[in-house]
Amino acid sequence: MVGIIFGLLLIPIVVFEVVAGWKVFVKAGQPGWGCLIPIYSYMLIDKIAGKPDWWVFLYFVPFVNIVVWIKVSLAFARAFGKDTAFGVGLMLFAPIFVPILAFSDAKYIGMPGAPGIPQNGGFA
């Protein structure tokens, strides 16, 4: 019985987080459905953060993945015009900070020199 109640409480939270991730990806000019595909979503996160696609492999290297996640989180926050503190929040409390990006007036401004990312606010 407890499992059923827990599951019923968890479903709206998961749906909310998926909607938030979808909106963030769309704000950055990426396909929203990309947040649903595990490895592809990390490729898109790297792209939004201005990191090369091959960095997705670094997430599978122990200890290196921690450094990569720190760098990507900070760059991801900067891509939306946020500061280092917000990037740390993204890294440590993504379920709180991703919806803040999604439902606030935060705009995707891009990363200067990032490969494949338009530099005009994410719009082609």
C-alpha positions as CSV (number, residue, x, y, z in Angstrom):
1,M,0.0,0.0,0.0
2,V,2.8,2.4,0.9
3,G,4.4,1.6,-2.5
4,I,1.3,2.6,-4.4
5,I,0.9,5.8,-2.5
6,F,4.6,6.6,-3.0
7,G,4.2,5.9,-6.7
8,L,1.2,8.1,-7.1
9,L,3.0,10.9,-5.4
10,L,6.1,10.4,-7.5
11,I,4.4,10.5,-10.9
12,P,3.5,14.2,-10.9
13,I,7.0,15.1,-9.8
14,V,8.5,13.1,-12.6
15,V,6.1,14.6,-15.1
16,F,6.9,18.1,-13.8
17,E,10.7,17.5,-14.2
18,V,10.3,16.2,-17.7
19,V,8.3,19.2,-18.7
20,A,10.9,21.5,-17.1
21,G,13.7,19.7,-19.0
22,W,11.8,19.8,-22.2
23,K,11.2,23.6,-21.9
24,V,14.9,24.2,-21.1
25,F,16.0,22.3,-24.2
26,V,13.5,24.2,-26.4
27,K,14.7,27.5,-25.0
28,A,18.2,26.5,-26.1
29,G,17.0,25.7,-29.6
30,Q,17.3,21.9,-29.1
31,P,14.6,19.3,-29.5
32,G,12.6,19.1,-26.3
33,W,12.1,15.3,-26.7
34,G,15.9,15.0,-26.3
35,C,15.5,15.2,-22.6
36,L,13.8,11.8,-22.6
37,I,16.7,9.9,-24.3
38,P,19.5,9.2,-21.7
39,I,22.8,9.5,-23.5
40,Y,21.4,11.8,-26.2
41,S,20.2,14.2,-23.5
42,Y,23.8,14.5,-22.2
43,M,25.0,15.2,-25.7
44,L,22.5,18.0,-25.9
45,I,23.4,19.4,-22.5
46,D,27.1,19.4,-23.6
47,K,26.1,21.2,-26.8
48,I,24.0,23.8,-24.9
49,A,27.0,24.3,-22.6
50,G,29.3,24.8,-25.6
51,K,31.2,21.5,-25.1
52,P,32.0,19.1,-27.8
53,D,29.8,16.0,-28.4
54,W,32.6,13.6,-27.5
55,W,32.6,14.9,-23.9
56,V,29.6,12.5,-23.3
57,F,32.1,9.7,-23.1
58,L,33.9,11.4,-20.2
59,Y,30.7,10.9,-18.1
60,F,31.6,7.2,-18.0
61,V,35.2,7.7,-16.7
62,P,35.3,7.6,-12.9
63,F,36.5,10.8,-11.2
64,V,36.8,12.5,-14.6
65,N,33.0,12.6,-14.7
66,I,32.9,14.8,-11.6
67,V,35.2,17.4,-13.1
68,V,33.3,17.3,-16.4
69,W,29.9,17.7,-14.7
70,I,31.2,20.7,-12.8
71,K,32.5,22.3,-16.0
72,V,29.4,21.5,-17.9
73,S,27.1,22.8,-15.1
74,L,28.9,26.1,-14.9
75,A,28.9,26.5,-18.7
76,F,25.2,25.5,-18.9
77,A,24.3,28.2,-16.4
78,R,26.4,30.8,-18.3
79,A,24.7,29.8,-21.5
80,F,21.5,31.1,-19.9
81,G,23.1,34.2,-18.5
82,K,23.3,32.9,-15.0
83,D,26.3,33.2,-12.6
84,T,28.6,30.6,-11.0
85,A,26.4,30.2,-8.0
86,F,23.5,29.2,-10.2
87,G,25.8,26.7,-12.0
88,V,26.7,25.2,-8.6
89,G,23.0,25.0,-7.9
90,L,22.4,23.2,-11.2
91,M,25.1,20.7,-10.4
92,L,23.9,19.9,-6.8
93,F,20.2,20.5,-7.0
94,A,19.2,20.0,-10.6
95,P,15.5,19.1,-9.8
96,I,15.1,22.6,-8.3
97,F,17.3,24.7,-10.6
98,V,16.2,23.2,-14.0
99,P,12.6,24.2,-13.4
100,I,13.8,27.7,-12.4
101,L,15.5,27.9,-15.8
102,A,12.4,26.5,-17.5
103,F,9.7,28.6,-16.0
104,S,11.6,31.9,-15.4
105,D,12.3,34.6,-18.0
106,A,15.8,33.2,-18.5
107,K,16.9,33.4,-22.1
108,Y,19.4,31.2,-23.9
109,I,22.3,33.5,-24.9
110,G,24.6,30.7,-26.1
111,M,28.3,30.2,-25.6
112,P,30.7,32.2,-27.6
113,G,32.6,30.0,-30.0
114,A,30.5,26.9,-29.3
115,P,30.4,24.5,-32.2
116,G,26.9,24.1,-33.8
117,I,25.2,26.6,-31.5
118,P,23.7,29.8,-33.0
119,Q,25.0,32.9,-31.3
120,N,21.8,34.9,-31.7
121,G,19.9,33.7,-28.7
122,G,19.3,30.2,-29.9
123,F,17.1,31.1,-32.8
124,A,18.1,30.4,-36.4
